[in-house]
C-alpha cells in the first residue's frame, strides 16, 4: 500500500498517529479516511496553528452532507482518538460531544418459512448459473452469516487462517469497534465448511479468503448484497425499498438479526432466563454494549407470539428508556 501523505499543519502528527493505528488495529482504513478528510479541511481552511477546538471540528463535520448521523458519529469517534493522542504531545484540542440518537431502529427478522425458501433457492443457484463463482459460494456465505450471526464484512474478510476445522471455531479478526472474538460453530456447520474447504470447484485448499473472485481478491459487500436482493425479489419477500420509517428492511444483515432472535428463543426453550442469555449472546455476536442487543430484539414479535410477553417484560427492566 502507498504511504499516506498528509499536507496540513498537523501532517506529522497525523502520519505518526496513523502509523501507530496500522500496527495496533486490523481495520485501520476508517482512520485513514477520517484523517485524510480532516487534513484536507485544515489545509483548505488555511489553519496554521496546531490543534483544534470543538467549533472547528463541527464545521468539518458539516461538510459531510447527505450522510447518516451515525456515520458522522463514527468519524467523530475516530477524531476523539486522534485528539487524545495530540493531548499527550502537549497539543491542546477539544471536540464536540458524541451525539446520542433516538433508538427508532426496527430490525427485520426472517420467518422460518422465509429462511427455508432463501436457503433452498441459494442451494439451487449453481443449476441456474453453472459458471458463476459467486453462485457456488453463496450458500456457504449464507450459512456462515446465519449460523454464526456474523456481520457481512466480518464474513467476507475471513481467511482460512481464521478457521479451525478441528475445534469448529472462527476467529473474527476484522470486526466492528476492533473487537476481535472467537466464534464457535455448530457441528453441522463445521461439517459443511469442511466440504466447502475440500471442494475442487473453488481450488482453495486452505489458501486465502473463504469467499473470493477468481483472481483471489475479495468482492465488495455491495456485490453480495445485490445478489441477495435479487433472491429476495424472486421469492417475493418484502421489497427493501418499501419499508416503514426506522426499519432497514430485509437484507443480508437481517440474517444476523434473525440469529440473535432465534438464539434467545432457543435458550428460553432450554430453560435459560434472559438474565443469563443476554450477556452470552451479546458477547457471541460482538456487541460492545447490551443496548445493541436490545435493538435486535425489537423486531417482528408477530412471528414469535409465545415469547413476546417474556421479552418485553425483561427489556422493560434491563434497558431503561433513556438509554
C-alpha positions in Angstrom: 0.0 0.0 0.0 1.2 3.5 -0.8 2.2 5.8 2.0 -0.5 8.1 3.2 0.5 11.7 2.5 -0.9 14.5 4.8 -0.4 18.2 4.0 -2.0 20.2 6.8 -0.3 21.8 9.8 -0.9 18.5 11.6 0.6 16.4 8.9 3.5 15.0 11.0 1.2 14.2 13.9 -1.4 12.6 11.6 1.3 10.4 10.0 2.7 9.2 13.3 -0.8 8.5 14.7 -1.8 6.6 11.6 1.4 4.6 11.7 0.5 3.5 15.2 -3.1 2.6 14.3 -1.8 0.5 11.4 0.2 -1.5 13.8 -2.4 -1.8 16.6 -5.7 -2.1 14.7 -6.5 -4.6 11.9 -9.3 -2.5 10.4 -7.4 0.9 10.2 -8.8 2.1 6.9 -11.6 4.1 8.6 -8.9 6.1 10.5 -7.1 6.8 7.3 -10.2 8.1 5.5 -11.1 10.2 8.5 -7.7 11.7 8.9 -7.3 12.5 5.2 -10.7 14.3 5.3 -9.8 16.4 8.3 -6.3 17.0 6.8 -7.8 18.3 3.6 -10.2 20.5 5.5 -7.5 22.0 7.7 -5.3 22.6 4.6 -8.1 24.2 2.6 -9.1 26.4 5.6 -5.5 27.6 5.9 -5.3 26.6 9.6 -1.7 27.4 10.7 -1.9 26.7 14.4 -1.5 23.2 15.6 -4.6 21.8 17.5 -8.3 22.3 17.0 -11.4 23.1 19.0 -15.0 21.9 19.0 -16.1 24.6 16.8 -13.6 23.8 14.1 -14.5 20.1 14.2 -18.2 20.9 14.0 -17.5 22.9 10.8 -15.6 20.0 9.4 -18.5 17.6 10.2 -20.9 20.0 8.5 -19.0 19.4 5.2 -20.4 15.8 5.2 -23.8 16.3 3.5 -26.2 13.5 2.8 -24.6 11.1 5.2 -26.3 9.3 8.1 -25.8 10.8 11.6 -24.3 7.6 12.7 -21.6 8.0 10.1 -20.7 11.4 11.4 -20.6 10.0 14.9 -18.2 7.3 13.8 -15.9 9.9 12.2 -16.1 12.0 15.4 -15.1 8.9 17.4 -12.0 8.4 15.3 -11.1 12.1 15.8 -11.5 11.7 19.5 -8.7 9.1 19.5 -6.5 11.4 17.5 -7.4 14.3 19.9 -6.3 12.2 22.8 -3.0 11.4 21.0 -2.4 15.1 20.4 -3.0 15.9 24.0 -0.3 13.5 25.0 2.1 15.6 22.8 1.1 18.8 24.6 -1.1 20.0 21.7 -4.4 21.3 23.1 -7.6 20.1 21.4 -11.3 19.8 22.1 -14.1 18.2 20.1 -17.9 18.2 20.3 -19.7 15.7 22.5 -20.6 12.5 20.7 -24.3 12.8 19.8 -26.9 10.5 21.2 -29.5 9.2 18.8 -33.0 8.1 19.5 -33.4 4.3 19.2 -36.0 4.1 16.4 -34.3 1.3 14.5 -36.5 -1.7 13.9 -34.6 -4.6 12.5 -36.0 -7.2 10.1 -36.0 -10.8 11.0 -36.9 -13.6 8.6 -39.6 -16.1 9.4 -38.9 -19.8 9.4 -40.7 -20.2 6.1 -38.7 -17.3 4.6 -35.4 -18.8 5.8 -36.3 -22.2 4.3 -37.1 -20.7 0.9 -34.0 -18.5 0.9 -31.7 -21.4 1.6 -33.5 -23.7 -0.9 -33.1 -21.0 -3.6 -29.4 -20.4 -2.7 -28.7 -24.2 -2.9 -30.1 -24.3 -6.5 -28.1 -21.3 -7.8 -25.4 -23.5 -9.4 -28.0 -25.1 -11.6 -29.2 -21.7 -12.7 -25.7 -20.1 -13.0 -23.3 -23.1 -13.6 -20.3 -20.8 -14.4 -20.8 -18.3 -11.6 -18.3 -18.5 -8.8 -20.5 -16.3 -6.6 -23.5 -18.6 -7.1 -21.3 -21.5 -6.0 -20.0 -19.9 -2.8 -23.2 -18.0 -1.8 -24.9 -20.9 0.0 -21.8 -21.2 2.3 -21.8 -17.5 2.9 -25.4 -17.5 3.9 -24.8 -20.4 6.3 -21.8 -18.6 7.9 -23.9 -15.4 8.3 -26.9 -17.1 9.8 -25.2 -19.9 11.6 -22.7 -17.6 13.5 -24.5 -14.3 13.4 -21.6 -12.6 11.7 -21.7 -9.2 10.0 -21.3 -9.3 6.3 -17.9 -7.5 6.4 -16.7 -10.0 9.0 -17.6 -13.0 6.9 -16.1 -11.7 3.6 -12.9 -10.8 5.4 -12.4 -14.4 6.7 -9.3 -16.3 5.5 -8.6 -20.0 6.0 -6.1 -19.0 8.7 -9.1 -17.8 10.7 -10.8 -21.2 10.6 -10.1 -24.1 12.9 -12.0 -27.0 11.4 -10.8 -29.4 14.1 -12.2 -27.3 17.0 -15.0 -25.9 14.9 -14.2 -22.2 15.6 -13.8 -19.0 13.7 -11.5 -16.2 14.7 -13.1 -12.9 13.7 -10.2 -10.5 13.3 -11.7 -7.7 11.3 -14.7 -6.6 13.4 -16.6 -3.5 14.3 -15.0 -1.5 17.0 -11.9 -3.6 16.6 -13.4 -6.2 18.9 -11.8 -9.4 17.8 -13.5 -12.6 19.0 -13.6 -16.4 18.9 -16.9 -17.8 17.5 -17.8 -21.5 17.9 -19.7 -23.2 15.1 -22.3 -25.9 15.4 -21.1 -29.4 14.4 -23.4 -29.3 11.3 -22.0 -26.0 10.1 -18.4 -27.2 10.7 -19.0 -30.3 8.6 -20.5 -28.2 5.7 -17.5 -25.9 5.9 -15.1 -28.9 5.7 -16.9 -30.0 2.4 -16.5 -26.4 1.1 -12.9 -26.4 2.1 -12.2 -29.6 0.1 -14.3 -28.7 -2.9 -12.4 -28.7 -6.2 -14.8 -26.0 -7.5 -13.0 -23.3 -5.5 -9.5 -24.8 -5.7 -8.8 -23.1 -2.3 -7.2 -25.9 -0.3 -6.8 -23.6 2.6 -5.4 -20.7 0.8 -6.5 -17.1 1.1 -10.1 -15.8 1.6 -13.1 -18.1 2.0 -15.1 -16.0 -0.4 -13.2 -14.5 -3.3 -13.1 -13.8 -7.0 -11.2 -15.9 -9.4 -8.2 -13.6 -9.0 -8.1 -14.3 -5.3 -9.3 -10.9 -4.2 -12.4 -10.2 -2.2 -15.6 -8.9 -3.6 -17.3 -5.7 -2.3 -20.0 -6.3 0.2 -22.4 -4.5 -2.2 -21.9 -7.3 -4.7 -23.2 -9.8 -2.3 -26.0 -7.5 -1.2 -27.2 -7.0 -4.7 -27.1 -10.8 -5.3 -29.2 -11.4 -2.2 -31.7 -8.7 -3.2 -32.3 -10.5 -6.4 -33.1 -13.7 -4.5 -35.5 -11.8 -2.2 -37.2 -10.2 -5.2 -37.5 -13.7 -6.9 -39.1 -15.1 -3.7 -41.5 -12.1 -3.3 -40.1 -11.3 0.2 -40.7 -7.6 1.1 -39.2 -5.0 -1.3 -36.2 -3.5 0.6 -37.3 -0.1 -0.9 -40.8 -0.3 0.6 -40.3 -0.4 4.3 -41.6 1.6 7.3 -39.6 4.6 8.7 -36.9 3.4 11.1 -36.8 -0.1 9.5 -33.9 -1.3 7.4 -35.9 -3.9 5.5 -34.8 -7.4 4.5 -31.1 -7.7 3.6 -28.1 -9.9 4.4 -27.7 -8.2 7.8 -31.2 -9.5 8.6 -29.7 -13.0 8.9 -27.7 -11.6 11.9 -30.9 -10.2 13.4 -32.6 -13.5 12.9 -29.7 -15.4 14.5 -29.9 -13.2 17.6 -33.7 -13.6 18.0 -33.6 -17.4 17.4 -30.7 -17.7 19.9 -32.8 -16.1 22.6 -35.8 -18.3 21.8 -33.7 -21.5 21.8 -32.1 -20.6 25.2 -35.6 -19.8 26.5 -36.8 -23.2 25.4 -33.9 -24.8 27.2 -34.8 -23.1 30.4 -32.3 -20.2 30.5 -33.5 -16.9 31.9 -32.9 -13.8 29.9 -30.5 -12.6 32.7 -28.3 -15.5 31.8 -28.6 -15.4 28.0 -28.3 -11.7 27.2 -24.6 -11.3 28.1 -23.7 -14.5 26.4 -25.5 -13.7 23.1 -24.2 -10.1 23.2 -20.6 -11.3 23.6 -21.0 -14.0 20.9 -22.1 -11.6 18.2 -19.5 -9.0 19.2 -21.8 -6.2 20.6 -19.9 -3.6 22.6 -23.0 -2.8 24.8 -26.0 -4.7 25.9 -28.2 -2.0 24.4 -27.1 -3.0 21.0 -28.5 -6.5 21.6 -31.7 -4.8 22.8 -32.2 -3.2 19.4 -32.1 -6.7 17.7 -34.9 -7.9 20.0 -37.2 -5.1 18.9 -38.2 -7.0 15.8 -41.3 -8.8 14.3 -42.8 -10.0 17.5 -45.8 -11.2 15.5 -43.6 -14.2 14.4 -42.9 -15.2 18.0 -46.1 -14.6 19.9 -45.1 -17.2 22.6 -42.1 -15.1 23.6 -43.4 -11.6 23.0 -44.5 -11.0 26.6 -41.4 -12.5 28.1 -39.1 -10.5 26.0 -40.9 -7.2 26.5 -41.2 -7.7 30.3 -37.5 -8.4 30.5 -36.4 -5.4 28.4 -38.6 -3.1 30.4 -36.4 -3.8 33.5 -33.0 -4.1 31.9 -33.0 -1.3 29.3 -34.3 2.0 30.6 -36.0 4.3 28.1 -33.2 6.9 28.3 -30.5 4.5 27.0 
